[in-house]
Amino acid sequence: MNQRLELLAAYPFERLARLKAGITPPASLAHIAMSIGEPKHAPPQFVIEALRRELGRLDSYPVTAGLPEMRAACAAWLERRFNGRLNPEGMVLPVNGTREALFSFVQAVVSNRAGAKPVVAMPNPFYQIYEGAALLAGAEPVFLNTTDTNRFQPDLDAVPDDVWKRCEILFLCTPGNPTGSVLSLEYLRHALQLAEKHDFVVASDECYAELYRDEANPPPSLLQAAQANGHDAFQRCMVFHSLSKRSSVPGLRSGFVAGDPALIKPYLLYRTYHGCAMPVPTQLASIAAWNDDAHAAANRALYREKYARVLPILAPVLDVVEPDGGFYLWPDVQRDDEIFTRDLFAAQNLTILPGSYLARDTRSGNPGRQRVRISLVAPIDECVIAAQRIRNFLETKT
Ligand SMILES: Cc1ncc(COP(=O)(O)O)c(C=O)c1O
């Protein structure tokens, strides 16, 4: 077997299962899962209907580049949402959810060109796929800590030039998982200037781009930054978008990548060999979803309402801040995050995720330590009950 597989860390949920093993929470309380990052709102009926209607199209192999109508729907959404003008031919590719794309993109890009070990830089804490993809591609993951002192945004100016020199991909995540931090257009422009100076690719994971709090200030895309820098061909840019969060259809496995045609073309070749074309019925259901913005706005409003209901309950006992985007809370619990998670489960039958599981140790510590990730994915009433339980737990404990 590939020896690099041994480098992969246990996935956070495996570690969480071990942490909870042997504990019997009170049977009188129904379990509430706030550890998962899986949207739980009802999928839009019109997407389900489109999928059902098109099932007859399973009779042929799909092509890796996707249907022209699929690429056009993605490009049209990008144009509506970000004002980004993209040619759907050569700048857009459907992917089976961003997870597989984040992984496979790294395999296609990392080249060992400099002779020295290539670097894939990423925020810390981070979505775990970035690290696994880097390790399996033979690259060194370099962790850029995000803490409250840098407003949960990687400090790109603190990265030494010799690291940038080896860097082949910089991952950004905006809005961030787990911090919810949104990177500004200026920040993204600066990242691209560095990419140009040191010749690396910026991979911007924007799968939470439609889940934001301020309707007047939607999170910008790396594509807008490229255009603002005068790069209309999106040189060195790749963005990752998904229907999983936007439309609450994580099971559809539908997303797309967009950006630099000089990256898309070889990546398409890679994907052709890898064999990851999106089934035609999935594409046709996805077109219906990308073409409709009303359901995404309604979905966003549901999350906004959850924050409005949950934060007043938690604020007196926990250092909680409403994030600009995403569907998580990332509070500082001012004590060991594993013990906090375990004791909360034992007392309240409520599961959250220790922050240190989502981050890695660095010379300046593990930026997830003493933090926990609380997902507001459950129905609103359940989120309110969960918040009340966390409050009870903290009030009886402290
Ligand atoms: C930051 C981030 N990126 C990507 C994904 C993958 O999403 P999907 O593969 O459903 O598009 C997730 C899922 O939780 C995520 O949190």
The ligand as a Gaussian input file, in Angstrom:
#p B3LYP/6-31G(d) Opt

LIG

0 1
 C      -15.095000      23.892000       4.630000
 C      -15.740000      22.779000       3.907000
 N      -15.375000      22.533000       2.647000
 C      -15.933000      21.542000       1.940000
 C      -16.900000      20.726000       2.491000
 C      -17.448000      19.596000       1.650000
 O      -18.739000      19.822000       1.259000
 P      -19.399000      19.070000       0.013000
 O      -18.467000      17.973000      -0.395000
 O      -20.685000      18.549000       0.509000
 O      -19.531000      20.101000      -1.059000
 C      -17.332000      20.941000       3.794000
 C      -18.353000      20.059000       4.400000
 O      -18.628000      20.048000       5.553000
 C      -16.740000      22.001000       4.526000
 O      -17.103000      22.266000       5.790000

